Structures are given as structure tokens and as C-alpha cells.
Amino acid sequence: SSRSRSSSPALLAGSPALLAGSPVMLRPPPPPPLLLPGAYAPPNAAPVLLTWPAPPAPAAGAIGSWQVPRPESGAAAEAALRSAVPATVPTTGSAPQAPPVRVLCLVRPDQDEHLRDPCLAGSPTSLEQVRDAGATVELVRASCLCQGQRLAEEGETAELLGETTTNFVRAPGSCHETLRTDPSDTHRKSPATAMLARGLTHLRAWAEVVRHLAEDGAKRSAVIILEANARSATPGTAVSSYWAQLVHAARASAARDEDILFLAQSPTNLRGSDSAAAYALSPRCCDLLSQRWDALVQGGVEEAEALVGRFVQSSGLRAARLPLLAPGACDAGACPRLAAAQSALPVPPLVPMKPRPDDVKIFIITLPHRGDRRVEPLVGSPAAVAAMRGAGFEVELIRASCYCERDVLEANGELRCYLEDQAGPAGRPHFARMRRYAGADAPVGAEEAERLRRAIDENYEGGAERLIDSMGGDVEGYVVDSNWPGATSCAISHARALLSAALDGYGGGLV
């Protein structure tokens, strides 16, 4: 802006007050006529241009950094944020118009802190603020730890991108032998498992960006990739419009011709890398991502920060930092909002839906790694899905809940989760709390077993003989979680599908 360009020479030269960390916010200098990889420093400029990665390695682009104030009071924090990130981008003269913003929120299915902690990015309250700021919000159900385990142990896995199957491989050197999973580790707690699952999730989010451009390239937008467990960098402050500032920052960054804006503080263990917990891609960056998609997939899955760094370096992106967020949950003792929410978590109001009593929605539950089940003549094949849609039905492929979610439910007694990846017709995602019903762990008696067998015979063409007996089991064992660990995960999947159809107003649901 004209105001920042007329800042005092002392500040532009890097005054001691600025270097000491006073809450002074400066925008990067105007883009230079030439960017020399890893070595550019314009004259009389504040120390805001850094290199990627850390020296001595050469870099392809320049990175601008902002200092984020850490005031004590909530009022001071809100005032500082509003002065730092403009609510609107100046459009006088030849300045570009601010683009629309899409937010892809990455939600781990085996974590539900974002549905308990209103300070986290994935909470319904935070997403509502993002939506109120004019952005569209989509949920990306993260790749689970089972997928990370397959990458760590086998070096490859299949994944579901939209409704197509893509094979991914582990990047060379991304999983050191000391981080390899132990085959006896049934709870998939190896560091490599979580690291690779997170990297795979970011690749899938990028695939959504590429798919959106392919389907409607005319509606180009800035995209914020936001992990659900990211939180505001100033917990305990009453910043009512904190999440709206995230949207304004993405718009302003794209208008300044910056390609990528890192929005989260870097953890100390990243050693100079930028955090992948939250970052914004400009429309131009999305175009570059689409062009380099095949090369990024071929390069393999690795730690999310390394993956983003590879994209920045190979594409020569102009990047900037505005660390409004921090990774991880808040401390209830330091955050009054979290303490109040945990003591009396409000029940969300039901969003009134337009009844659709004559409509039936079809859900196809699929394990993402089982690409061999999405082929002819099975129901999840592209031809079968096209035939159902051609007959007038709405069809959705949903990622199956897996052992990761079952394990959390076992450990905590409940699991809160969003029901679907995309938002419902009202633009808001539904969520629910899953718990076992009283007596769920009781053995199945002979009378109940016979009733279940009759129901299967009446509703399944092959009958119980085909569904159960051919597998060498019986009804009692088939429906009890202790005999078949997948039973609880499967029940969660069905509950997610049927609840979603009911809350969206459909007259029926076919799973």
C-alpha cells in the first residue's frame, strides 16, 4: 500500500526496534525486477527476504516474512491483527482484484479435538467464521494411519482421489530404518506411520485443487490448506474475527503476486522448514501445481513440510510468511474459551433442511486402499456409479471408517466425527458423537442370531449362506467386534452415511 511504501527510512533499513521484535508489521518490498536464486537482497530493504531452504542450499524463490506481535491483552491482539491484515485489498490504479478463497480443512478421522476445542481450525465455530468471511469450506477426510503403515512397510498404497484410484509410492529416503513400523505394532503408532499419512493427505488436498481447475478453470481462486488441529497463535485472547483474518490474508497475499503464504509457526523440530499446518496458494500457484502434479506424485510421499518445500523449490515460487496460527491444541488452563467450552459444550442447532421425501441417496462405502474393489462388475466401479446417476439418483463414494477410529472409540469411550467429506446442502458439514449402545458387547443369543439370519436371507440375494457361512463363521461371531474387529468400523461407516442422508432431508438412503 502507499502507506507502507512511505515508511520511514530507519524502519526500511532494519531499525534496532524492529530487529528486537517489537510489534511492528511491515509488508515485503515490491517484487524486484530480477530474483537471483538464494542470494537476492534489494538495497535499503528490511530483512524480510530469506532463502528456501536454509543456506547453504540454493533456492529457487524468495520468501518474505512478517513479524507477528504477541500482545498481552485480547483487545491489543485484535487491534494488531486488524492493522496487520487488511480486511480489503486496495484496488485503485492497476492493483489486481482480490480472488475468491476456498478453504480445504484436513480432518484426521482418528482425532476429534477439533470437535471439542473451539480454538482449533477444524471446529464448527472456526469454520463458520471462515465461511462468514466469504470463503467456501470443504473438508478433506485425512488418510488414516493404516495408509501410512502401508507406505512405511510396503513402500506403496492405492488411494481414492475423488472417485478415481491412484497409486502412490514412498519417496526415497523419506522413511529411515529407525522409523520403520514394527509389524507387532497393531495400533500404528510409529512416527513414520503418522508422518507418511499426513504427507499423503496433503497430496490428496492438492489433487482436489487440480481437479477443481480441470472442471472449472474459469473460476480460479486462492486456496488455503488448513489442518484441523491448527490453532490461533494467541490463545486466550478474544479475537472475534481471528479466522476471518486468515481469509483476508490469503486474498491480500495473492493480490501482491505472492505464490504461497505460510500461515503457521514452524515447530522447533522442523529445523528451518516452514510448517505445513496452514498455507495459502494463489491462483497462479494453483496453476503451477496443476502443471507439476504428475511430477509431484512420481516424486513420492514424504513428510508434509518436505513435500511443500519440494514444490516451492522446484517451481521457483515467491513465498511469504504470516504466522497467524500454531500447530497443536490449546492448554485449557491458558485458554478461557477452551475451559468454558469443555465445562459445558453447547449442542449445535439443527440446520433446517428442505424435505426431499421422494429422493433416495446412494452411498458406496469403500476402503481407499482397495482399488481392486472399484472395478467391473462391482458396485463401486465407474460404470455402475454412472448408471445409478443416469437413473436419477444422487451417489456419493465415502471413505470407510477404519481400525484407527475403532481404536480411539475403544480408548476414549466415544468418537466425535464429521459425517461426510463435503458440506451438506446448507453449506455446513454435519457431525455426530459415536458411542457404543448399552449391551453392545454382550454375546449374541440364539434368538437374536436367528432373527439376523432371516433378515439377511430376505435382503441379501446370496443369503446368510453366501455372506457368512462361506467364510467359515456364524452369525454370533460375524456381528461381534471381538471376533471381527472390522465390525465397529463398519458400523461407524453406516451410521455416518445414514445420518448424513437423514440430516440432509432425504426420504431414504441406500448404503
N, C-alpha and C positions, 0 to 999 in steps of 0.2 A: 504494500500500500504506500501511498505518498508519505504517510506519517513515518513508516519505518525507514523509508529511503532518506528522510531528512533527520535521522537520529544523529546525536552528537558524534563528532569525530572520535572523542575519547572512548565511547562505547564501541564504535565500529572497529577501533584499533585493539579492543580487548582490554578494557579497564580492569584494575585490580578488583573492583567491586564485583564485576561480572565473573571474573575467574574464581572469586572466593565463594561463589554460589548464592549470591543474592537473588531474590525472586524477580529477575528482570527477564522478560521474554523478547527474543529477537527472532525475526524471520530470516531465512537464509538470504544471502545476496542474490541479485538477479543472475540467471544462468549465464555462465561465461561463454564467449564465442567458441571456445575450444576446451574440451575436457581431456586432460592427459591422464591416462590410467594410473591411479595410485600416487600421483605426485602434484596435483594441482592445488594452488593456494593463491587466490586473487589478492592483489595488493590492498592493504588497509582494510582487510576483512576480519570480522570476529572469528574466533577459532571454531567455526561450525562445519567446516568441510573435513571429513575424515575419509579413510580408505576402507575398502572391503576386499578381502578380510584384513585382519590386523597386520601391520608390517611384520616381516619384510615381503610377504607375498604381494604380487602386483594385483591391482584391482581394475575392473572394467568401468566402474561408475563412481560417482561422488556421492557422499552421504551427508545430509545436513542434519544437525542436532539442535534441539531446543532444550533449554533448562526448564524443568517443571518446578514451580515453587512448592514448598512444604509449610504453609502457614499453620498456625496453631488452631485458630478458630474456624468453624464452619463458614461463617459469613465471609471471612477473608479468603477462604478457599474458593468459594463460589465467585467472588468478585475477581479473583486472579484468573480463574478459568475463563470467565466471560470476556476478560480483556485479552486473554491469550489466544482464544479460538473465536474468530468472528462468527456470529450467527448467520451472516450472509456474506457472500463473496462479492467484492466490488466488481461491477460490470460496466464501468464507464470506459470510454475510449475503445481500445481494441482488446480489452481484457476478455478472456473466454467466459462463457456462461458455465455455471456450476452444473455438473452432471447429476442425474439421479443416482441413488445409492441402494444397492442390495446388500443385505447382511446375511451371511451364511454362518449360523451358530452350530459349532461342532459339539455334540452331546454324547458323552460316553454312556452306554446303556447300563454299565455296572456301577455308576456313580449317581447319586441323587442329591448331592449337596446343593445343587442349583435350585432344587425344589424345596429346600429348607432355609436357605440363606438368601435374603433379598438383596444382599450386596453383590452377588455374583452375576456375571453377564448373562447366564442362561436362565435366570429366574423370570417368571412371567411378568413381574413388575418391571424389570430392566428391559425386557423385550418390548413391553408396551410403550416405554419411554422412547425406545428406538423407533418404533412404529409411528408414534406421535410426531417425531421429528421429520417424518416424510419418507423414511426408508421402508423398503419391503423386507420382511424377515422370513427366512426359510431355515428349517432345522435339518442338519445332516447327522443322521444316526451313525456314530463313530464305528469304525472297525473294532471288533472286540479283541480281547486278549487271546482268544483261540486263533484268530488270524495272525496275530503277532507270533504266536508259538509256532505256527506252520512255517512262517517266514524264517524264524530263527533255526528251526530244526531241519526243515526240508529245503529251504532256500527259495521257495516259490509258493504261491497260492493263487487261486482264482477269486475274483471279486465281482460284485454287482455294481456296474456304473449305469445308473438309470435303470434300464431294463435289458441291458446287454452285459455279457460276461467278458471280462478282460483278465488276462493272466499277468501277474506281477512277480518280479524276482527281487531277491535281496541284493542291495548294492554291494559291490566288492568291498570288503574291509569294514562294512557297517556294523558287523556283529562279531566282536572279538571273542576268542575262545573262552575267556573268563566270564563272558556274559551269556554264553550259550545256555539254553534251558536244560534243566535236569529232567530226564524222562519220568522220574518219580514225582515231579512237581505237578500234581494234579490241579493245583489252584493257580497255575500260570503266573507266578509272582516274580519271575526272573526280570531283571532290569531290561534285558534285550526284548522280552516279550512286549512290555508296555511301550518301549521306545519305537519298535517297528510298527506296532498297531497305530500309534499316533502319527508316524510318518505316512502310513498308508491312508489314514483318514484325511490328511492334508492333500494328498494326491487326488483323492476322490472329490474333495471340495473343488480343486482346480478343474476336475473333469466336468463338474456342474457349470463352472464358468465357461468352459469351452463349448459345452452342449448348448448353453443359453445363446452364445454368439452364433452358433451354427443354425439354430432355429429361428432367431430373430436378430440378425446383426444390425438392423437399423436402430434398435433400442439399446444403444450402448450405454453402460453405466459404470460407475465406480463400485467396487465390491470390497466389503470388509469381511475378512475371515476372522472369526471370533470364537475362541474356545469357551465353553460354558462355565468353566471354573475360574476364568479371569475375573478380577475384582477391581474396584476403583483404587487408585494409588493413594487415596487419602481416606482410609476407613475411619468412621466415627464422625466425619463431617456431614453437615446437612446440605449436600449439593443436590438440589431437587432436579436439576436438568443435566446431571453428570453424563448420562448415556446419550442424551441429545447432542452433547458436545462432541462425542465420537463421530456422529454423522456429519456435523458441521466441519470437523477437522478433515474428514475424508474428502468432502466437497472442495474445501479450500486448497488442500494439497493437490488435487487433480487440476484445479484452475491455475496453480503455479507451475504446471508442467512437471511435477514430480511423479515418478512412475510408481513408487511404493513407499508407504508411510508406516513405519513400525510404531505401534501404539502401546507396547507393553515394556516394562522394565526388564532388563536382562538379568536372569539369576546368576549368581556368582560362579556356578559350575559350568557356565557356557563359555567362559574364557574369551570374552570379546565379541562373541557372536550375538546377533540380535535375536530377541525372543520371538518365537512363532505363536505365542499365545494370542496375539491380536495384531493384524496388519491390514492395510488398505491398499488395493490395487486400482490404479487409474484406468480409464478406458483404453488408453494406449498400452498399458501393461497387460491388460486382458487380451488385447490383440496379439501381443508378443507371446503370451502364454499359449494361445491357440496355435501359433506358428511353431512353437517349440515343444508341443505336447508329446509327440512321438519320441523325441529325443529324451525328454524327462522320464517317460515311462521306461525306455530302454536302459536308462542310467540306473534304475532300480530304486528300491525303497530303503531309506535310511532315516536317521534322526530328523525330525521336522526342521530344526534350525539349520542342519547341514543341507537339507533339501532346498529350503528357501535360499540359502546362501549360494548354492549351485546355480539356481535360476538367476539370481541377481548378477552373479559374476559372469555367467556365460552370455547373458543378454545385454550387458552393459547398461544396467538400469540406473537411473538417477533416483536415489533413495533419500529418505529423511526420517528423523525420529521425533516423536512427541509422546513420551511415555506416560500417558494418562492412566494406564492400567498396570496391575501387578498380578502375577500368577498366584494361584492358591486361594484357599478360603480365608475368611476373616477370623480373628480371635474374638470370641463372644465377649470377653472381658474388656476389650478395647473398642468394641463397636456397639453402641447403644441400640442401633436399629436391629442388629442381629440378635442381641439379647432379648429385646422386646418381641421379636418375631418367634423366637424359639419358645418363649413362655406362653404365647397364645397365637399360634399360626392361624391366620384367617382362612376360612373356606372360600375358594374363589366363586364368584357368582356365575351361574349358568348363562351362557350367551344364547339369547332367543334365536332359534333357527326356523326357517321356513319349512313346514312339514312337507315331506315327499313320500306320502304313504304308498304310492304306486311304484316307487323306484326301489330297485334292489341293487346294492353294491356288491361286487365280487372282489374278494381278497384272495390273492395267491401267496401263501406263506412259503418263503424259500430261504434256505441257508445260503449265504452269499458265496461260500467256497464250493458249493455243489453245482458247478456249471453243467455237469453231466445230467442234471435233472431238469434243465431248461432247454430240452431238445425234443424233437418229434419222437413219439406221438404223445408226449406227456403234456399235462395241462398248463405247465409253465412255459411252453415253447412259444416263440413269437407268433407262429401261425395260429395257435389256439387263442392267444390273447387278442389277436386281430379279429378272429371270428366272433369272439364274445362282444368286442366293441362294435363290430359291424352289425350285430343283432340289437344294438341299442343299449347295452349295459355299460356302466362305468366300472372299470377294472383297475385295481391297484396291486402291484407287487410289493409286499412288505418284507423287510428283513426279519428273519425269525429271531426271537429271543433265544439265548444260548445258555451254556453252563455258567458263564460269567454272572449273569443275572440271577440264576438259581442259587449260586454260591452266596451272593450278597443277601438274598432273601433269607437263606438259611442262617447267616451270621447275625443279621440285624432284626429278623422277625418280620420285615416288610421291605418293600422296594417301591419308591415313587418314580414314575416314568412318564415321559410324553408318549402318547399313544401312537402317533404316526410321525413320519419324517416331515411331510409338508403340513402347512397350516390348513385348517378346515375352511369351509365356505365363508365363514365370517372373518378369515384372515388371522385367526388366533389358534394356536395349537392346543389340543386338549391334553390334560394329564390326569393321572389317577394314582391311587396308592394300592399296591398289590399286597395282600396278606393271605395266609392260609386260613381256611374256614375251620371252625371248631370240629374236631374229629377227622380232619383231613389225613392224619397219619394212622388212623385206625385200620385194621385189616379189613379187606373186602369179604363180606359174608356170602354164603351160598345164594341167598335170595337176591341180594344186590347183583351178584355176578350173573345170575340168570336173566335179570332184567336188562342188564347192559348187553348181554349176548343177543337178546331179542331185538333190542334197539339197533345193534349193528347189522343183524340179518335183514331188518326192514329198510335200512337206509344206505347200506353199502352193497354194491352189486355182488361182490365176491363173498359177502357174508363174513361171519366170525371165523369160519374155517379158513378163508383166504387171508384175513387180516391178522389173525392171532395164532391159530393152530399151526399154520405153515411155518411159523417162526419158532416152533417148539415150546410155546408158552401157554398160559391160560389167562383168563380174564382177570383173576385175582392179581397175578403178577404184572399184567400188562398196564394196569392203571395205578399201580403203587410206585411212588418215587423211589423207594429203597431198592426195588427190583429193576426199574428202568429210570435212570437219572434224568433222562430227557423229558419225563412226563411233566414235571413242573415247568420247565422252559416252554414246552409246547402249550401248556395251559395259559401261560402269560401271553404267548403269541395270539392265541384265540381270543383271550379277553381284550387285548389291545384292538383287534380287528372289529369285534362285535360292539364294543363300547364306542369305538370311533364311528361306526355306521349309525348307531342309535343317537349319539350326540349331534351328528350332522343331519338328523331328521329323516333318514331313510326308513322306508317301511320294512325292509328286510336286508339281511346280509348273508351272503354265501361265502363260506370260507373253504 
